[in-house]
């Protein structure tokens, strides 16, 4: 290139408005990723998505500025297996984690490992309950790390209702070296969401030339429920309304009646206990929402919001009186369903998508949006076609499972739940009966539907090497 041409090109570049030059530069920069995962949050706990009993202005903002998936599923509705599916992009039958204490297959490339290989700083903030350490599974650093095994007594040994704490016993914050920080509190405390948000904001505000993958795992709104400071009025029982599918007792043992979650409530369930629990549960979520708002503000103040993908979801839902149950470990919509909202560049604002999808589908989706290669070990499907409006379906049906006692298949309209241990089956028409109150499985006119769904479920099981045998009826 001769000198005259070079000077002409330089003059042309300098004549371009600085804002346009900055935009062009930003377009070439990799996107940051802020992945927010809560614990035990029902899909119907965001005001903007229809719950008039709760105030969630910051989650509402994400719904308003992003795309919400309204039929997302946590395939295995317990904490550790669900989170293992999220970071592996595979089913529990492939990654080896179907219950507590099982390690992820080391041959898989995990989501933080893929991001790290693409040049990201990968951070874990908050709860860690997967066997192995965050660093061993692909996180370059931790902040506000919260783990079990401290052996220390609880800071708040009783919950808001005066019941002895049975969940998160001995969990505590740790530093980078793994040393317990007891002054931060042991077990769940009323202000724990603020502590996680503080740590996440510290990561957002740090200076780095590398993009970040920031995985923030809140404990809220998991039990034990403590009223957050300043939310005493919001936690009063009269603010809560009974779920439309409230029952005093589930009509049969679904396979977890003796589980810890179910023992938190007395039998039979009463309207009073459920309203009190829901009111405190909502207060904890409202505090969580406020802390998420602080994180979004940090993105705005640092100028990172326009090039950060923000994902909000939960590891699974919860019953709290629905169908006579208290915990997760069931196949109903209030539990297998999860809130799922994505905001950021290339994401349409204010859009609701009803395509069925899994929590594990986030792995390939965000990789594609961030321009990161999706590893071959990932089984999940990208949601990008649905996000772009190019497809209305990602999966023709979704499947869920809990230990060897429950299996589920759900199409756009129908849901079949099988209970192999007791030889029982349920069928619900979700279009006509979204609260799942009218079991149609025994009615003659629906036997063809039952048979078709059972066949599809059995084929899926065979493909994924699920050894559980479905009931004959």
N, C-alpha and C positions, 0 to 999 in steps of 0.2 A: 504494500500500500504506500503510495507516495505521500509526501508531506502535505500537499494541498488537499487531498482527499481526507487525510486524517484530521486536519484542522476543520474541514467542513463537517465531518461527522461529530467532532467535539462540540462545535457550535450548535449543531442540531440537538444534541443531548442536553446542552445547557439551556436551550430554549424551551424544553419540556417543563411544564410546571412541576415544582418540587413534590407536590402531593401525588402526582401521577408517578414520579420516579419512586417515591416511597411505596406506593401501592404495588408497583412492579416488583420491587425488592421483596415486599411481604409475600407476594404470590409464590416466590421461589423458596421461602422459608418453610421448614417442616412444621406441622401442626403439633401443638401440645395436646395432651390428653389428661383430663381430670375425670376419673372414674369413681363415682360415689356409690357405695353399697351399704344399705342399712340392714338391720337384723330383725326378722319377724314382722315386716311391715305389710299389712294387707294392701291389696291393689285399690281399695276404695277409700283411701285416706288422703286424697288430694282434693282440695276444694274445687279447683278448676275442672276436675274430671267428675264432679257431681256430688261431692259430700258437703252438704250445707252445715254440718255440725262441727266442722273443723276449720281453723284458719291457717292457711299455708301460703302466704303471699309470695314467698321466694320460689317454692315449687311451682306455684301458679305462673310465675314469671318464666320458668323454664318451659312449661307447657305452652305458654303464649309465644315464646321466641323459638321454640323447637318443634320437633315431631314426637308425638306420644304414640306408643304401641299399646293398644288397649287389650290385647289378648296374649300377652307374653306369659310364658310358663316356666316355673322352676321344676324341672323334671323329677328331682328327688328332694322333697320338702323337709330337709334337715340341714343344719348349718354347714358342716364340713363337706359332705358330698356335693352340695349345691355349689359351694365356692370352688371345689376341685373341678367341677364341670366348667365353671366360668373361665378359669385360667388355663384349662387344657383344651377347650373347644371340642371336647369329646363327651360321650356318655360315661357314666360310672362303670359300665360293663367294659369299656375300653381303657379308662384311666386307672381302674383298680380300686376306686374309692366309692364304695356303696354304703359305708357306715363309718362310725368313728374309729380312729386309730389306724386306718389303712393308708399306706403311702402311695403317692402318684407314681405311675409307671415312669421310670427315668428315661425311657426311650422317646418319650413325647417332648416336643418343643413347646414350652409353656409361653403364655402370652407375654409376661415380662421379659422372658428370654429372647423372644422374637423382637421386642421393642429395643432391648439392649443391643442386640446384634445390628439393629438399624441405626444406632448412634444415639439412642435416648438415655437420659438419666432416668432410672426406674426406681420410684419411691413407694414404700409401703408405710402408710400411716394408719394406726388403729389396731383393731382386733386381728390376731393371727391364731388360727386354730387348725392349720393343716400340718401334719407331721413333717418335720424338717424345718430348717430356718428360712426366713425370707431371702437371705443372701444365696442360700443353696438352690433356691427355686427361681432365681433371676432378678431379684431386686438389688440394685446397687447400693441402696441406703435405706434406712428407716428413720422415722421420727414419730414420737408419740406411740411407740410400739407397746401393745397391750397383750399379755399372754397369761396363761394359767401356770400353776405349779409353784406359787410363791410360798405356800404353807403358812401364810400370815392370816390372822383373824380379820373378818370383814370390818370395814370402816362403818358401814351402815348394815347391821346384821338383821334388820327386819325391813319389810317393804312398806309401802304407804298404808297398807291395811293392817299392819302389825304382824304379818305372817313371817316366820323365820325364812331367811334367804336360802334357797336351794340351787340357784343358778349363778354361774360365774363366781363360785366360791374360790377364794385364793388367787383370783386373777389380779394382775398388777401391771403398772407401767414399768418399762425397762429402758435403759440407755442403749447405745449402739453396741456396747460390749456385753449386753445381756444382764447387767446388774439391776436388781429390783430397786425401784424408787418408791418406797412406802409412803413418803410424804404426799404423793399424788393421790393417795387413796387406794384401798384394797377392795376388790369387788366393784360392783356398779355403785356409783354415787349420783346424786341428783344433777351434778354439774359436769358429768363426764363428756357429754357431747361438745361442750365448750373447749375442753382440753384437746380433743381430737382436732377441732377446727383451728385452734391456736397452732398446732403442729403443722397442719396442712397449709395455713397461711404463711408460716415461716418458709416452707418449701417454695410456694408461689413467689414470694418476695425475694428469694435469693437470686443473685446474679450468676448466670451461666450462659455459655455460648451454645450449649446443647439443649435441645427440646426436652421437656419432661413428660414422663408417663407417671402420673400421680394417682395411686390407688388408695382411696380413703375408705376404711371399713368401720363404720360406726357400730356401736353395740345397741343403740336405740332402734326400735322401742322394745327390745327383748326384756323379759323379766330378769331380776326383780324390778318392779316399777317403783321409782322414787319420784316424788313431785319436784320438778326443777325449781330452783330459786326464782321467785316472782310469778309462779304459775299456780299458786294456791287456789285462786278463784276459778281458773280454767279447769281445775281438777275436781270440781264438785259434781257429784253423781247426776244431779238434775239436768246437766247440759247434754247428757248422753241419751241416745235413743236406742232401744233394743234392736238388734239386727232383725230383718224381716224373716229370717229363717231360724230365729231363736227356738231352742227346745230345752226342756228340762233334762233330757238324757237322750243320747243317740240311741236309735232303735235296736242296735245290736253291737256287740264288741267288734270294733273295726280292726283290732289287732294291736291297739296301744292303750287300752283302758287303764293298764297298770303303769303306764309311762309317767315320768316325772312331770311332764307338762300337764297331763290330765289330772294329776293329783293336787295341782295348785287350787283347784275348785272342789268344793264338796259336792256330793251327789245327793239329791238332784240339783242341777243348776237353778238358781233363782234369779228373777229379774233384778233384784237389788244388787247381788254380787256382780252381775254382768254389767249393769250400768256404772257401778263404781269402778270396775276394772277398765271399761272403755273410756271413761272420763279421764282417768290418769294416763292411760295409753295415748289418748289424743293430746294431752298436755305435754307428754314426752315428745311426741312427734312435732308439736308446735315449737318447742324449744330446739329440736333438731333442725326444723325449717329455718329458724333464726340463725343458727350456726352456718347452715348452707348459704344463707344470705350474706354472711360475713365473708365467706370464701368467694362468692361471686363478686362482691365489692372489691376484694383483693385483686381479682382478675381485671376488673375495670380500672382500678387505680394504677396498676402496673402496665397498662396498655396491652395486656395479653389476651383480653377477651375475644378480640376479633380473629385470633388465630389459635384458639383453644377449643377442642371438642369437649363438651361437658356431657357426661352420661350419668343419669340418676336411675337407680334400681334398688332392689332388695334381694336377699338370698331366697326368700319365700314369704308367704303370707302367714295367717294365723286365724284361729277360729273365734276365741273369746265369746263363747255362747252360741255361735252359729252351729246348727245341727247338734246341739247339746255337747259340743266339744270345747276345750279350752286351748289346746295346743296346735302345733302343725301336725305332721305325720298323718295327713289325710288327703284325699283326692278331690275335695270340693274347691269351687272357684275361689273362695275367700282365702285359700291356703296355697294351692298350686299357682294361682295367679300372682303376678308381681307388677308393681308400677315400673314403667320403663319409658324414659324420656331422653331424647338426644338433641343437643343444641350445638350449633357451631357452623363453620363455613360449609357450604354445599348442602345444608340441612334446611328444608323449607319450614317457615315459621307458622305456628298455629294449626298444624296439621294433625289429624288423628288417623291412625292406620289400624285396621282390624285384622290384618294378616296374622295368622297364628305363627308364633315363633318361640324359641327357647332362650333362656338366659345365656347359654353357651354360644349362641349365634353372634353375640357381641364381639367376640374375639376376631373372626374374619371380617366383620363389618367395619370395625374401627381400624383394623390394619389396612383395609382397602381405602378408606377415607384418608388415612394418613400417608398413603403411598408406601406401606411396608409390606413386604412379601409375606403371603400366608403360607406357613409351613405345611408340608405334605401330611403331617400327622393330624391335622385339624379335620374333624368330621363335620363340624357345624356348617351352616349355610349363611352366606352374607345376606344382610337385610337391605343392601344397597338398591336392588331393583324396586323394592317396596318404598324406600325412602325417596327415590327419584320419580315414583309414580309410574314406573314401567311394568310393574307386576302387582297384582292384587293378592297373590298367594306365594308364600315361601315354602310352607309344608302343607300337604293335603290334609294332614292330621298331626296331632301331637300325642306323645306317650309319656306317662309318668309312672313312678314306681316307688314303693317304700318297702324295704327289706323283702321278705318272702310272703308278706301278708296282704299287699295291695298292688293292683295294676290298673292302669287307666288308659283309655284311648278317647280322644276328643276330635271331632270334625267341626266344621263351621256350625253345625246344628246339634249334633248328637254327642252325648258322653256316655260311655260304658265303663263302669267300675267293677272290677272283679276282686273277690276276696278268697284266694285259693285255699286258705287254711280252714275256712268254714263252708266252702262250696256255695258261696252266695254271689249274686250279680245284681247291679243296679243299672238302670237305663234312664237318662234324663233328656228331655227335649229342651235344650237351652234357649231356643228361640221363643218357646211358649212358657217356659218355666225357668227363668234365669236364677232363681233362688234354690233350685234343685230340691223341691219339696214333693214332687209327684213322681215316684218310682214306677216306670212303665214296664220293667223287665218281665213281669209275670203275665202281662196281657198278651193274648193270642195274636192280636193284629200287629204286634211289634216284633214277633219272633224272627221275621226275616231281617229286620234291622239289627237285632241282637246277634244273629248268626253272622251277618256280614261284618260287623264291627269286631266280633271275636276272631274271625278269620284274619282280618287285617292286623289285629294285635298279635296273634300267634305268629304271623309271617314276620312282623317286626322283631319279635322275640328271637326267632330263629336267626334272623340276619345279625342281631346284636349279641347272640350267644347268652340270652337270658334263660336259665334253666328252669324257672318256675313254671309249673304246669297250671293252666287256667282251669277253673271249675267247668264241669260239663254243662251246667245250666247257668 
